[in-house]
Amino acid sequence: MFNLSRKEFRACKLASFGLSNQEISKKMSLSNRKQVDVLLSNSYKKLKIKNRTHLVSIFSKNADNYEFTENFY
């Protein structure tokens, strides 16, 4: 099981819905899109993937099975 934080999970889920990093930052009330870049980059490392296409693929199949390690905000 992958160990994503709630923020990482939420950013990944929103990205898998097709939102841009700027749109994700607004939805998550983050100050800028660079924070989303960091969340997604960390998530990619934990998930052992390299791109958003692969993220969409695994999240469309398995998103409800991931564990969280911290709160959304």
N, C-alpha and C positions, 0 to 999 in steps of 0.2 A: 504494500500500500504506500502511495506517495504521501509525503508529509508536508503539505502546503499550508501556509498560514491562511487565515480567512481573507486577508487582503489579497494575497497572491491568487487564491481560489477565485475570488470575486473578479479580479482583473482578467484572469484566464477565461472565466465564464462569459464576461462581457465581450472579450476579444473573439471568443468562439461564436458569438451572435453577430459578428461582423462590425462591431464598433471600432472606430479609429482610436488611437491612444489619446488624442485630444478629447474625444467624446467620453472615453472611459474616465479620464481625469475629472471631467465635470460631474459624471454620475457618482463618482466616489468622493467628491468634494476635496480633491487633491489640488495643491496650489499650481502644479504644472505637469505637463505631459512627460517630463523626464522622470518623475516619480513612477509613472506607469511603465516606462522603459525598464527601470530597475526591477520593479515587481515582476514583469514578464521575463526579464533576463534570468532572474533568480529561479523563477518557476521552470523555465526551459532547462536549466541545469538540474534541478531536482527531478524533473520528468524525463531527463535524458533525451531531449528533442532539440532540434535546431531551428525550427521555424513555426510560424503561425498556422500554416496549412496542416502540419502534423498536430498541432494543438487542437485545432477544430476537429480533426479526425478522432482523437482520443476523448475529447470532452463530449462529443456528440454520443459516444457510446458509454462512457464511464463516469460522468461528472458526479453522479450521486454517491459514488463509492469512495471518494477521497476523504481523508481525515483533515481536521483543522488543528492548528496548534496555538492560535491566538484569536482575539476578537477582530471584527471587521474594522473598527475605528480605534 
